[in-house]
Amino acid sequence: MALVDFRQRTGYMFVAVTIAHIILISAQVNTRRGVPMLEAVTFGVFAEVQRASTSVIEGVQHGWENYFALQQVHRQNEKLRQENGQLQVQLQQERALSTQTRSLQQLLELRQRTSLSTTAASVIAGGASPDFRTFTIDKGTKDGLRPDMAVIAPTGVVGRIIMPSARASKVQLLIDRNAAAGAIVERSRAQGVVLGTGGDRLRFEYVPGAADVQVGDRVVTSGIDGIYPKGFAIGQIESIQKGAGVFSAIVVKPVVDFSSLEEVLVVLTPAAAGGEGS
């Protein structure tokens, strides 16, 4: 065993001496450029180590820069989303204000157009029962409102007051199944009564069988009911059914969109006192 260990140590020493000898020779041998071989090799090794270290450092630095850049972009996007949301809200508010302004302007024009004494009111609630077509306005007896006063809109007849309180009133819409109004065909002057159906259409009844009535004719209030002033628009005749010389069904499409009303006028002047005209 001692002999084997001695041979191994001898081999290691030989290898070490050989390497040292090579290094000494390399230190003495120059390259074609006059640089010692050992220095050239050492420089090459350290250059590669430095290159690798630099690449790692640059990669880490670049990664951090990208991370912070992404964080900045994320914050900017979040800010833009918030600003966009605020602008959308402002736009909706401006649209609502514009719509309300147009509605009030139309009411003002209607008041100026008619000789009737009126008061403006806002719709504050819809009918609680689906069987009755009503809504509530924000004016009542303290504002001079009484039962059976007509309610109108810029487009035409809305209905009548049926239950006023001190500060609010319930309005029966013309399309309510219990509502009715004296009516006349604007073109031919054929008279009858418009009745509510509970839906989105009206019936024109009690029209003489020989009357001149056509689809598309405009139907207006006649004023004979003592509630609605004469000459206000009710709707247009949509369909006619006639048999044996009498009208069995005349359907009228209202001119008022009852589902979108926000502002109305209540007519304080009795119907017999005036109107828009015949």
PyMOL commands that set and color helices and strands:
alter all, ss='L'
color gray80, all
select helices_A, chain A and resi 2-28+37-113+141-143+258-260+271-273
alter helices_A, ss='H'
color red, helices_A
select strands_A, chain A and resi 118-126+134-137+150-153+156-164+169-173+180-185+191-196+202-205+218-221+233-243+246-254+263-267
alter strands_A, ss='S'
color yellow, strands_A
deselect
rebuild
show_as cartoon
